[in-house]
Amino acid sequence: MNLLLADANNSISLNVPGSFSKLSGLTAGGIITTLISMIMVVAAVAFFFMLVIGGIRWITSGGDKGQTEGARNQITAALVGLVIVFSAWAIIKLIGTFFGVDLMNLTFNNTAV
């Protein structure tokens, strides 16, 4: 297990010619950091669009109680989702502040076993 962690900072050499030549310097920390950032952005955008669609559903409900209730539930779910995404971001920043582990710029030390 320690051997795997020791080699985690080594670059993955794909040696792909052409426009994909930037892939030759990938690291495990860079991949994890990019995945965390992408998940946060996709989740925030998805919940924002859910909020907008819920608002449109509310406007077009025409006073029908069932449709208005469904739109209100969707807006509530979207707001809860946004709070969860921003809370996760805040927790990541707090972990970086208190423990010195910056998950948004993750690097692994190359230590010998």
DATA-V144362 format. One record per pair of residues at least 24 apart in sequence whose C-alpha atoms are under 7 Angstrom apart, sorted by the first residue. I is the first residue (numbers start at 1). GAP is how many residues later the second one is. D is the distance in Angstrom with one decimal. If there is no record, write none. Layout:
i: [I I]
gap: [GAP GAP]
d: [D D]
This chain:
i: [2 3 6 6 6 7 8 9 9 9 9 29 29 29 30 33 33 33 33 40 43 44 44 47 47 47 48 50 51 51]
gap: [111 110 104 105 106 103 100 98 99 100 101 77 78 79 76 70 71 72 73 45 42 38 41 31 34 35 30 28 24 27]
d: [6.5 6.4 5.1 5.2 6.2 6.5 6.4 6.9 5.3 6.4 5.8 4.8 4.9 6.4 6.5 6.3 5.3 6.0 5.9 6.6 6.9 6.1 6.4 5.0 6.1 6.0 6.9 5.7 5.1 5.2]
